[in-house]
Amino acid sequence: MKPSSNDLQRYDDSTRMNHWAIALLFFAAALSGLAFFHPSMYFFTNLFGGGAWTRILHPYFGVLMFLAFLGIYVKLWRDNVLNDTDREWMGKAGEMFAGNKDNMPPVGKYNAGQKLVFWSMTISLVVLTVTGILFWHAWFPDLPILARRIGVVLHALSAVVLVLTVIVHIYASIWVKGTTRAMTRGTVSRGWAQSNHPLWYRDMTQGK
């Protein structure tokens, strides 16, 4: 669907489909992983056909999520490189959280907070994938036991980081009114773009 004259396209269809595929795989991987994280959460195995199937499916959910994220990463990493403006933005972030956006430096497609979320997801997913391989017995049965033990600890820590990052991501998208529309319809209003990402707004409207 083409945006109206009052809208700007923020994400194309393929990027949005990729995003929602990652979201579904994240919840599948997170819930299946939590089932083995602590006995009190073992009941999550009922969502996947029992303990045996949960153990089988969990690593595949993780690998598919990582591969899906690569699609997002290739498209968006350049827009998420931190620069001097981002450092200034982070220095004034307290003012924004207090409700004063007037003194915030103008930003492009993403602000520093969004960029940090992107890189936190990237790093934690890489660590999750690499460490997950270390104790994926079905495919890698001969790896040293010490490597497996270190992998389990790092896997759990990076999983916690990823879950917290996703919570921040969801909260921020709800907190900034009009943001979720970008990933549901693919468009944002010109007013939203001008208010929240003025440099991106300028780039999108220059010459029009």
C-alpha positions as CSV (number, residue, x, y, z in Angstrom):
1,M,0.0,0.0,0.0
2,K,1.4,3.4,-1.0
3,P,1.6,6.1,1.6
4,S,-0.8,9.0,1.4
5,S,0.5,12.5,0.7
6,N,0.7,13.1,4.5
7,D,2.7,9.9,5.2
8,L,6.3,8.9,4.7
9,Q,7.4,5.3,4.1
10,R,9.7,4.1,6.9
11,Y,9.8,0.4,6.2
12,D,9.1,-1.6,3.1
13,D,7.0,-4.8,3.2
14,S,10.0,-7.2,3.2
15,T,11.6,-5.4,6.2
16,R,8.3,-5.5,8.2
17,M,7.7,-9.2,7.4
18,N,11.3,-9.9,8.5
19,H,10.8,-8.0,11.7
20,W,7.6,-9.9,12.6
21,A,9.3,-13.2,11.8
22,I,12.1,-12.4,14.2
23,A,9.5,-11.4,16.8
24,L,7.7,-14.8,16.5
25,L,10.9,-16.7,16.6
26,F,12.1,-14.7,19.6
27,F,9.1,-15.7,21.6
28,A,9.3,-19.3,20.5
29,A,13.1,-19.4,21.4
30,A,12.6,-17.5,24.7
31,L,9.7,-19.6,26.0
32,S,11.3,-22.9,25.0
33,G,14.6,-21.8,26.6
34,L,12.9,-20.7,29.8
35,A,11.4,-24.1,30.1
36,F,14.9,-25.5,30.8
37,F,16.2,-22.5,32.7
38,H,14.4,-23.3,35.9
39,P,12.1,-26.2,37.0
40,S,9.3,-23.8,37.8
41,M,9.0,-22.8,34.2
42,Y,9.1,-26.3,32.8
43,F,5.3,-26.0,32.0
44,F,6.3,-24.0,28.9
45,T,7.2,-27.3,27.3
46,N,3.5,-27.9,26.9
47,L,3.5,-25.2,24.2
48,F,5.9,-27.3,22.1
49,G,4.6,-30.8,22.5
50,G,6.5,-31.8,25.7
51,G,10.0,-31.8,27.0
52,A,11.6,-33.9,24.3
53,W,10.2,-31.8,21.5
54,T,11.0,-28.5,23.3
55,R,14.7,-29.6,23.6
56,I,14.8,-30.5,19.9
57,L,13.0,-27.4,18.6
58,H,14.7,-24.7,20.8
59,P,18.1,-24.6,18.9
60,Y,16.3,-24.5,15.6
61,F,14.2,-21.6,16.7
62,G,17.5,-19.8,17.7
63,V,19.3,-20.5,14.5
64,L,16.3,-19.3,12.4
65,M,16.0,-16.2,14.5
66,F,19.6,-15.4,13.9
67,L,19.3,-16.0,10.2
68,A,16.2,-13.8,10.1
69,F,18.0,-11.0,12.0
70,L,20.8,-11.1,9.4
71,G,18.3,-9.8,6.9
72,I,17.5,-6.8,9.2
73,Y,21.1,-6.3,10.0
74,V,22.2,-6.1,6.4
75,K,19.6,-3.5,5.6
76,L,19.9,-1.3,8.7
77,W,23.4,-1.5,10.2
78,R,24.6,1.6,8.3
79,D,21.8,3.7,9.7
80,N,22.7,2.5,13.2
81,V,26.4,3.5,13.3
82,L,27.0,5.8,16.3
83,N,28.3,9.3,15.7
84,D,29.0,12.5,17.6
85,T,25.3,13.6,17.6
86,D,24.4,10.3,19.3
87,R,26.9,11.0,22.0
88,E,25.3,14.4,22.5
89,W,21.9,12.8,22.5
90,M,22.9,10.3,25.2
91,G,24.3,13.2,27.3
92,K,20.9,14.9,27.2
93,A,18.7,11.7,27.4
94,G,17.7,12.5,31.0
95,E,16.0,15.7,29.8
96,M,14.0,13.7,27.3
97,F,12.9,11.1,29.9
98,A,11.8,14.0,32.0
99,G,9.5,15.1,29.2
100,N,11.6,17.9,27.7
101,K,12.5,17.2,24.1
102,D,13.2,20.8,23.1
103,N,16.9,20.6,23.8
104,M,17.6,17.3,22.2
105,P,19.9,17.4,19.1
106,P,18.2,16.6,15.8
107,V,18.6,12.9,14.8
108,G,18.4,11.0,11.6
109,K,16.5,7.7,11.0
110,Y,17.4,6.4,14.5
111,N,18.3,8.1,17.7
112,A,21.1,6.9,20.0
113,G,18.8,4.8,22.1
114,Q,17.4,2.9,19.1
115,K,21.0,2.4,17.9
116,L,22.1,0.9,21.2
117,V,19.1,-1.4,21.2
118,F,20.1,-2.5,17.7
119,W,23.7,-3.3,18.7
120,S,22.6,-4.9,21.9
121,M,20.4,-7.3,19.9
122,T,23.1,-7.9,17.4
123,I,25.8,-8.8,19.9
124,S,23.5,-10.9,22.2
125,L,22.2,-12.9,19.2
126,V,25.8,-13.6,18.0
127,V,26.8,-14.7,21.5
128,L,23.6,-16.8,21.8
129,T,24.2,-18.5,18.5
130,V,27.9,-19.3,19.0
131,T,27.4,-20.5,22.6
132,G,24.4,-22.5,21.6
133,I,26.5,-24.4,19.2
134,L,28.9,-25.3,22.0
135,F,26.3,-27.5,23.7
136,W,24.1,-28.6,20.8
137,H,24.9,-32.3,21.4
138,A,22.9,-33.6,18.4
139,W,25.2,-31.8,15.9
140,F,28.4,-31.2,17.9
141,P,28.8,-34.1,20.3
142,D,32.6,-34.0,20.7
143,L,33.3,-30.5,21.9
144,P,35.3,-30.2,25.2
145,I,33.2,-30.2,28.4
146,L,34.8,-27.0,29.6
147,A,33.8,-25.2,26.4
148,R,30.2,-26.5,27.0
149,R,30.1,-25.2,30.6
150,I,31.4,-21.8,29.6
151,G,28.9,-21.8,26.7
152,V,26.0,-22.5,29.0
153,V,26.9,-19.6,31.3
154,L,27.4,-17.1,28.5
155,H,24.3,-18.3,26.7
156,A,22.2,-17.6,29.8
157,L,23.7,-14.2,30.3
158,S,23.2,-13.1,26.7
159,A,19.7,-14.5,26.8
160,V,18.9,-12.2,29.8
161,V,20.5,-9.2,27.9
162,L,18.4,-10.0,24.8
163,V,15.1,-10.3,26.8
164,L,15.7,-7.0,28.6
165,T,16.6,-5.3,25.3
166,V,13.4,-6.6,23.7
167,I,11.4,-5.3,26.7
168,V,13.0,-1.8,26.2
169,H,12.3,-2.0,22.5
170,I,8.6,-2.8,23.0
171,Y,8.2,-0.2,25.7
172,A,9.8,2.5,23.7
173,S,7.7,1.7,20.6
174,I,4.6,2.1,22.7
175,W,5.8,5.2,24.7
176,V,6.5,7.2,21.5
177,K,3.1,7.5,20.0
178,G,2.9,6.6,16.3
179,T,6.0,4.4,16.3
180,T,4.2,1.0,16.1
181,R,2.5,2.1,13.0
182,A,5.9,2.1,11.2
183,M,6.0,-1.7,11.6
184,T,2.3,-2.4,11.1
185,R,1.6,-0.2,8.1
186,G,5.1,0.7,7.0
187,T,4.4,4.4,7.2
188,V,4.6,7.3,9.7
189,S,3.0,10.7,9.6
190,R,5.1,13.7,8.5
191,G,4.4,15.3,11.9
192,W,5.8,12.3,13.7
193,A,8.9,12.2,11.5
194,Q,9.5,16.0,11.8
195,S,9.1,15.8,15.6
196,N,11.1,12.7,16.3
197,H,13.6,12.3,13.5
198,P,14.0,15.8,11.9
199,L,17.1,14.9,9.9
200,W,15.5,11.9,8.4
201,Y,12.4,13.9,7.6
202,R,14.6,16.5,5.8
203,D,16.2,13.7,3.8
204,M,12.9,12.2,2.9
205,T,11.2,15.4,1.8
206,Q,14.2,17.3,0.3
207,G,13.3,18.2,-3.3
208,K,9.7,17.2,-3.0
